[in-house]
Structure formats: structure tokens, C-alpha cells
Amino acid sequence: MVVKKIKNDLIGFTLIELLVSVSIITILTGVFLTNYHSTNKRSEINMIAQKMLSDIHLVQSKSLSLAEYGASNIPLGGWGIHLVNGESEYIIFADNNGDNMYNIGEAEEAKGAKTINMGNVSINNINLAEILDIVFLPPNPKVYFNGTLGEEAIISLSDSESEKKININFLGVVDIED
């Protein structure tokens, strides 16, 4: 059996090889962390837009199913959603007086209405007005925008880096666009 001797000067890494390896790992880590942060921000606004879309569908469902507001009170004007330009929250409300608009007192959480906070995302622009009340009136799927039958509402949501738009047409069809 032949045993070969290995010279001691051929084992290990040189200082230059070690520095190059550490530099490459540092650069790759920096690129990954930068992309991770921006992807995380985009996913936040996507989740908020999906949540708003889901809440608009909830309001439609409550209106068409004649959901009660409180103990046994079906709202005269159905259910709606109240949005204010520049705010980072919106309100789901019951239109108790039938004027197809939000009024103070129509959003008591104990009776089924609620306020939704969007965190760092805010309503950037509404194409119809500074304040938008969207009300779905049963039994037909009539959609009222600020008290009148409307054509289409476009709601822009934004954070510091990106924007999403939610479109609602006069039939109550809701979709999200980039």
C-alpha cells in the first residue's frame, strides 16, 4: 500500500480567494434583501385591494339577501360602502333611511356594520368625487354612486411605492387593475 504525502502549502484557501467569496455573498445578500422589501410592499397593496374587493362583494351579498341591520331591521336602502379620498379606512354601512348615501349613525358595529383600516395604504383618488358612497339596492342589482344611479366608479389605492385601481360598473361588477 502506497501512501502519498500531501504538501502542507497546497491545503486551504488564500486570503484573496476568501475575500472574493465573502464579497460575492455580501452582494447577493444585498440584492436579495432589496428585492424582498419591494415585493413585500407590493403584496401588501395587493392584499388590501383584494380585501376591499371582497368587502364590496360582501355588501352586495348583504343587500341582495336582505341582511338585517341589528335585531330585525332590514335597511330601506340596502347596504353600502363609504370611501373618502385621502383616508386609510372605509366604512361598511346599512342605508336605513333609503337616501342611498352614508349618514352618521348607519355604521354601528354592534348591528353588522364595520370600519376597515387599511394600514399604510390609502385611497388616493376617486373618479366621481372626494367622497364616494356605493349602495346596492335590492331586489334588483341597482348600484347607486353618491345617491344617484351611476355608470362607473374608479377607486385608486396607493402606498409609498405602488398603486392599484378598483373599478365598479353600474351593474355591480367589480375588478382590480394595476
Secondary structure, DSSP 8 states (H G I E B T S, - for coil): -------GGGSS--HHHHHHHHHHHHHHHHHHHHHHHHHHHHHHHHHHHHHHHHHHHHHHHHHHTT--SSSS---TT-EEEEEETT-SEEEEEE-SSSSSS--TTS--GGGT-EEEE-TT-EEEEESS-SEEEEEEETTTTEEEETTEE-SEEEEEEE-SS-EEEEEEETT--EEEE-
